[in-house]
Amino acid sequence: MVDRFAITETLHRYAWALDENRYQSLQDVFSEDASFSVEVLNGPSFGPFTGLETIIAFFKQSKSAQTDKRRHVVSCIIFDGAGPTLQTSCYLTVLSIADKISVATTGTYHDDWQSSGGKWLIKKRHLRLDCMF
């Protein structure tokens, strides 16, 4: 049986890890051999980045160019499949906090999950951004 609460919690932990620079906690989000890719509507694509350490390095490099504080908000989570072939899709809203709060970008996450050691981890993540931020 799929533990939807546990998967939702993992999605939230991902957002907290990025926003609070808790990169090592991403080991509780991604499998060791996970892949992560990004495509921007009418723009460039990045990745796929394969392996947890490579994914973390991409996040650190991306964040080093930011001068504002970011908040990643995931919502409207949809579950497809069951057992070892589970997929989720959800919305992403990235808030930018500087002199004021504004929306930096929006998009969607598309994830393939695997059950490992009693917990669900992202095996493959594809991010579709509506615009660059």
C-alpha positions as CSV (number, residue, x, y, z in Angstrom):
1,M,0.0,0.0,0.0
2,V,1.2,3.5,-0.9
3,D,1.8,5.8,2.1
4,R,0.6,9.0,0.6
5,F,1.3,10.9,3.9
6,A,4.9,9.8,3.9
7,I,5.4,10.8,0.2
8,T,3.8,14.2,0.8
9,E,6.0,14.7,3.9
10,T,9.1,13.8,1.7
11,L,8.0,16.5,-0.9
12,H,7.8,19.0,1.9
13,R,11.2,18.0,3.3
14,Y,12.7,18.6,-0.1
15,A,11.4,22.2,-0.1
16,W,12.7,22.8,3.4
17,A,16.1,21.3,2.5
18,L,16.5,23.7,-0.4
19,D,15.2,26.8,1.4
20,E,17.2,26.2,4.6
21,N,20.4,24.9,3.0
22,R,20.0,21.4,4.5
23,Y,21.5,19.7,1.5
24,Q,22.5,16.5,3.4
25,S,18.9,15.9,4.4
26,L,18.2,15.3,0.7
27,Q,19.5,11.7,1.3
28,D,16.0,11.2,2.8
29,V,14.4,12.5,-0.4
30,F,16.4,11.1,-3.3
31,S,17.7,7.6,-4.0
32,E,21.5,7.5,-4.3
33,D,21.2,6.9,-8.1
34,A,18.4,9.4,-8.6
35,S,18.2,11.7,-11.6
36,F,17.0,15.3,-11.8
37,S,16.3,17.4,-14.9
38,V,14.9,20.8,-15.6
39,E,13.2,22.3,-18.6
40,V,12.1,25.9,-18.9
41,L,9.1,26.8,-21.1
42,N,10.5,28.4,-24.2
43,G,13.9,28.3,-22.6
44,P,16.9,26.1,-21.8
45,S,17.0,22.6,-20.3
46,F,19.4,21.4,-17.6
47,G,20.5,17.9,-16.8
48,P,19.8,15.2,-16.3
49,F,22.0,15.2,-13.2
50,T,22.5,11.7,-12.0
51,G,23.4,10.6,-8.4
52,L,22.6,12.3,-5.1
53,E,26.0,14.1,-4.8
54,T,25.7,15.5,-8.4
55,I,22.1,16.7,-7.7
56,I,23.3,18.4,-4.5
57,A,26.1,20.1,-6.3
58,F,23.7,21.5,-8.9
59,F,21.4,22.9,-6.1
60,K,24.4,24.5,-4.4
61,Q,25.7,26.0,-7.6
62,S,22.2,27.3,-8.5
63,K,21.7,28.8,-5.1
64,S,25.1,30.6,-5.0
65,A,23.8,33.0,-7.7
66,Q,20.7,34.0,-5.7
67,T,20.7,37.3,-3.7
68,D,17.2,36.8,-2.3
69,K,15.6,34.3,0.1
70,R,13.5,31.6,-1.6
71,R,10.5,29.6,-0.4
72,H,9.5,26.5,-2.4
73,V,5.8,25.7,-2.1
74,V,4.5,22.4,-3.4
75,S,0.8,21.8,-3.8
76,C,-2.0,19.9,-5.6
77,I,-0.2,16.5,-5.4
78,I,-1.5,13.8,-7.7
79,F,-0.6,10.1,-7.2
80,D,-0.5,7.6,-10.1
81,G,0.3,4.0,-10.1
82,A,0.8,1.7,-7.1
83,G,3.6,-0.4,-5.6
84,P,7.1,-0.1,-7.2
85,T,5.9,2.0,-10.2
86,L,4.5,5.0,-8.3
87,Q,4.5,8.5,-9.8
88,T,3.5,11.9,-8.5
89,S,3.0,15.3,-10.1
90,C,2.5,18.5,-8.2
91,Y,2.6,22.2,-8.6
92,L,5.6,24.4,-7.6
93,T,5.5,28.0,-6.6
94,V,8.8,29.7,-5.8
95,L,8.5,32.8,-3.7
96,S,11.2,35.4,-3.6
97,I,11.8,37.4,-0.5
98,A,13.9,40.5,-0.8
99,D,12.4,44.0,-0.1
100,K,9.0,42.4,-0.7
101,I,7.6,39.0,-1.4
102,S,7.0,38.1,-5.0
103,V,6.5,35.0,-7.2
104,A,9.9,34.1,-8.8
105,T,8.4,31.3,-10.9
106,T,5.9,28.5,-11.1
107,G,6.1,25.0,-12.5
108,T,5.4,21.4,-12.0
109,Y,7.4,18.4,-10.6
110,H,7.0,15.0,-12.1
111,D,8.5,12.2,-9.9
112,D,9.1,8.5,-10.1
113,W,9.3,6.9,-6.7
114,Q,10.9,3.8,-5.2
115,S,10.4,2.2,-1.9
116,S,13.7,1.6,-0.1
117,G,14.2,0.5,3.5
118,G,10.6,1.3,4.5
119,K,10.6,4.8,3.0
120,W,9.7,6.3,-0.3
121,L,12.5,8.1,-2.2
122,I,12.5,10.0,-5.5
123,K,14.2,7.9,-8.2
124,K,13.6,10.4,-11.1
125,R,12.5,14.0,-10.9
126,H,11.7,16.3,-13.8
127,L,11.0,19.9,-13.2
128,R,9.1,22.0,-15.8
129,L,9.4,25.7,-15.0
130,D,7.0,28.2,-16.6
131,C,9.8,30.8,-16.7
132,M,13.3,31.4,-15.6
133,F,13.9,33.0,-12.2
